[in-house]
């Protein structure tokens, strides 16, 4: 059972998830031309798009079922977690089948493993809600997982459209490279 104090959260998150899914479809449509030109990177881009859609759909389904009277959030969390795990398994198998597992896609593979861990955690929380429906702790944890799904979907969408990366590791590496490539200053007379 969903506690009354978290009802508004699920109303808002259901609305947000629906809007983000619509924007994802627009982003995929815009990126379709770029994906058609990049035949070697297309499978990775499809996996990124699928990951974003899976994350947003997860948030949407859990949020909407949380609003249905009765005890629906537990089974919904379990069902979408199983669907998410199926997606992750298929995506990892696709990377292996297409021999796309290399350093450039290792980050995507690690991301998929992290996504699987999140889905396993969601599955366990869904089972906890089913077994103890009046315990709000598991419902609150599922709400946090919905937020994580939004963040994952946004990050994957950003990568899908080719948004710039502002990672600290990248910036530090560039600073070091620039410093190493600059000619040594000659001693200046004083």
N, C-alpha and C positions, 0 to 999 in steps of 0.2 A: 504494500500500500504506500502510495506517495504522500508524505506529510504535506499538510496544507501550506506550510511556510515555504515550500519549494515549488509550489504549483506555478507561480508567476515566472520562475526561472524556465520551466519547461515550455510555457507559452512563448516566451521571448526566444528561446533557443530553437523552437520549431520554426518560428518565423525567419530567424536568421539563417537556419539551414536551408530552407526553401529558397531564399534569396541567393545564397552562395551557390547552390546547385545551378540556378539559372545563370549566374555570372560565369560559372565554370563552363557551361555549354557555350556561352559566347566566347570565352577564352579559347576553347578547343576549336571553335569555328575559325577564329582569327589565326590560330596557330596551324591550322590544317595545311595551308600553303607552304609554310616553312617545313612542316613535317614531311610533306610530299617531296621536297627537294633533298631532305636529309635522310636518305634510305638507310644508312648505317645506324643512325641514332633514333630512328623511328620506334623500334621496340622499347627503348628506354623511355621515350616520351609517352608512349602508350601506357607503360606501367605507371609513370608519374600521374598521368590523367586518371587512370583507374584507381590509384591510391587516393587521390583527392576526392574522386566520386565516392569511393568506399567510405572514407572518413566522414564526408558530409551526409551521405545516406544513413550511416550509422547514427549520427547525431539527430537527424530528422526522425528516423524510425523510433528511436528510444524516446525522444521528446514527445512525439505524437501519442505513442502508446502509454506514456506516463499520464497523459491527460484523459485517457479513457477510464471511466469509473471502474473500480474493482482492482484486482491484482494483476495488472498486465505488464508492468515494467520489467519484472524478473524474466518472464518468458521472452519478451522482446529483446532484452539485453543478451540473453543466451543465443537467440536466433541470429541476431546481427553479428554477434561475436563469431559464431560458427561460419557465417557467410564471409566475414572478414578474414578468418583463418584460411578459408578456402581460396580467397583471392590471393593472399600472401603465398600460399603453396603454389598456386598456378603461376604467379609472377616469378617466383624463384626458379621454378621448372623452366619457364620460358627463357630466362637469362642463361640457364645452363644449356638448354637445347640449342639456342642460337649462338652459343659460345660468347656471350656478352659479359661473362664474369671476368673482369680484368680490373686493373687499378682505377680506370676512369669510371667504372660502374660499381666499384666496391662500396662506395658511399651509398648508392641506391640499394645494394644488397643488405648492408648493415641497417639502413633505414627500414627495409622490409622486415628484418628480424626484430627490430624494435617495435614495429607495428604489430607483429605477431605477439610479442610479450604483452602489449597493451590489450589486445583482443583476448588473450588468455586471462588476464586480470579481470576484464569485463565479464567474461564467461563465469569466472568464480564468484564475482559479486552478484551476477544474475541468479546463480544457484543459491547464494546466501539469501537473497530477497525471496526466492521461491520457498526456501525451507523455513525462513523466519520473516513472514510478511509484515510484521509490526515493528521490525527493527529498522529505524531510520538511517542507521549508519551506512548500510550497504547502498541505500538509495542515494544518499549524499555522495558516496564514492562514485556511483554511476553518473551523477551530475558532473562531477569533476572530470570523469572520462569523456563526457560529452564536450566539455571545454577543450580537453586535449585533442579530441577529434577535429574541432574547429581549427585549432592551431596547426595540426598536421595538414589538414586540407588546404589551408591558406599557404603554408610553406610549399607544398607540392604544386599548387596552382602557380605560385610565383616562379618556381623553377620551370614549370611547363611553358609559360609565356616568355621565358628567357630574361626574367627580371635580373638586374645586377645584384651581385653578391657583395656584401660589405663585411665579410667575416674577419675577425681579428687576426686569424692565422694568415690569411691572404695579404692583409695590409702590412703586417710585420715582415712577411717574406718579401714583399715589394720594396719596403724601406731598406732591407738588408741588401737586396740586389742593386738598388739604386746607389747605395753607399759604396758597394764593392766596385761598381762600374765607373764611378767618378774618378777622374785622374787625381793622383795625389797632389795636394797643394804644395807648390814649391815654397821653400822658405822665403819669407818676405823680409826685406831689410827693415831694420828698426830705426 
